């Protein structure tokens, strides 16, 4: 498994969130999640402008094995989606914590990130699975 970046927070359902300047929160799925799903063949992203609520399913990733909902870690407005994934969903398999990001949210309340798992806690969860 790849090293878990220290600047991320995680949902128990394997989504990651990275807080950037101005309250922007970049969201993706973890390297563990993409590995468990296998080769991704399709991604359904939320629409720019959608208002999403923390914990709700807002995107879907599909592999040759299964489809999986992607839950948003924070509430807010979707301000950007990774359009490149429409043509190359396998980017998530290659770089889940980098170029494989899914969408960006302008967080209503960035302190919601404090409720998520820290990298060490997420690593401990993976060991327990």
N, C-alpha and C positions, 0 to 999 in steps of 0.2 A: 504494500500500500504506500502511496505517496505521502510525504510529510504533510501534516495539516498546518496551513498557514496560521500564524499567531494573531493576525489581525481580523480573523473571522469569528462570527457567532453562528450557532447551529440550532436548528429545530431537531427534535428527536426523530422526525421523519426524513432527515438527511438533507434538508435545504441549508444553504449557507447564506450569510448576509455580511456585507462589508460596508461600514459607514464611511462615506467620503465627505469632502467639504460641502457645506451648505445643506446638510441634512439629507443628501442623496444616499440611498441604500441600494447597492448592487446585490442582486440575488442570483443564485445558481443552485445546482445540486452537487453534492459532495462526490469526491473521487470514489468513495465506497459505493455510493448509490449508482453511479454510472457503470461501475464494474459489475455490480449485482444484476443490473438490467441487461448488460451485454451491448452489442452493437446497436446504437440508436439509429433509427431510420426516419423519424418524423418528430417534429416539435410543434406544438400549438401554443402560441404565445398570447398573453393578454393584449388588449388594445391600448395604445397610447391614449391617455385621457381617462381611462377607467379608474374609478376609486375602488380600492380593495381593502378588505378588513383582515387584520392579522389572524392567521390560522385557517383562512379559507383557501380552497383550491382555486388557482387562477391560471394555471398552465397545465399542459400535458406533455410528457415525453413518452415516445413509443419506441420499443426495440423489437427485434425479431421474436423475443420471448413474451413481452408483456407491455401494457400501457400503465403509466403511473401518473397520478396527479401530483402537481407541484404546488405546495402551500406557501403563501406569503408570510414572512416572519414579522412584518410590521404593517400597520395600516397607512394608507396614503394614496397618492395619485401616481399612476404609472406614467413616467415621463420619457421612457426610452425602452425599446426592445432590441434584442440582438438579431436584426434582420438576416445576418449572414447564416444563421442556423436554419433558415428556411431551405437553403440550397445545400447546406453542409452540417446536418445535425450531428454527424460523427465528430465534429469539433469538440463536443462535450466529452466524448470518450478520450480524446487526445489531451485535452487541457481543461478539466472540469473547474479548476480554481482560477483560470485565467481567461483565455479567449472563449471558453464555453459558457460564460455568464449568460443568463436568460433575459433579465429585465432590470430596470432601475426604477425605484420608487422615491418620490419626494415624500418623506415620512411626515405624518401628522405629529408624531411624538417619538423622536429618536430614542427616548429612554426605554421604549419597548424592547430594544436590543438587550438591555440589562437582564431581561427575563429569559434570554436564550442561553444555551450551553456554551461555555467557554471551550476553547480548543482541547484542553486537558480533559474536561468533563465529557466532551464528545468522544475523544479517544477511548476513555474508560467505557462509555456506552458500547462502542464497537467491540471491545474485548468481551463484553458480557453477552453479545448477540450470538 
